Structures are given as C-alpha cells and as structure tokens.
Amino acid sequence: METIKSFYFILWAIIALYMFVSAKKLGSLCYIIGGFFSFMTVWYAMNSFSGIAMFDGVLGIVFKCVVGAFLLGFVLIYVCLLYTSDAADD
C-alpha cells in the first residue's frame, strides 16, 4: 500500500510541474491549477511520509473544504472565460 501512496505523491508533483511549465503557452489559469496540484503534492507527501493521517478527522475536513473551494473557483473562472469569449465573438 505504501507504493500506491508514493505513486499519488509523484503523480501530483508531475502534473503540478507540467502546469507551471505550460502556463506560458496556455495562459495564467495554469498557475492557479499548478498551485492546486502543488497543494495536492504537499498533502499527499505529508500523508505518505510523515505518518500523520492527513485524511482523517479535522485534517480530512480541511482537505475537502480546500479541494471544494479550488474546484468551485475553477468552474467559476472557466464559465466566466467561456461567456466572455462568446460575447467577444459576437
């Protein structure tokens, strides 16, 4: 089971690095997404290597709230960008 935990840590780190590198081509929204994946990297690394149960109790609630806030923000930004690009095309 430790291998799977380490795999998630590496997966989030690779995705975060990709988002920061590709932000120059894809736009500044990638910096925000890269920050989200950096948060996921740190959270999973602390869960895997520190011995602290990061998904139980209060820490689990904090994790769910932060992830929910990021996802809600992504959806709102995406919808706003979608509508502003449609309005600019008209």
FENVEN-V648060 format. One record per helix or strand of 2 or more residues. SS is the DSSP state (2 for helix, 1 for strand). FROM is the first residue (numbers start at 0). LEN is the number of residues. Records with the same first field share a line. If there is no record, write none. Layout:
# FENVEN-V648060
SS=FROM-LEN / FROM-LEN
This chain:
# FENVEN-V648060
2=1-25 / 28-21 / 56-33
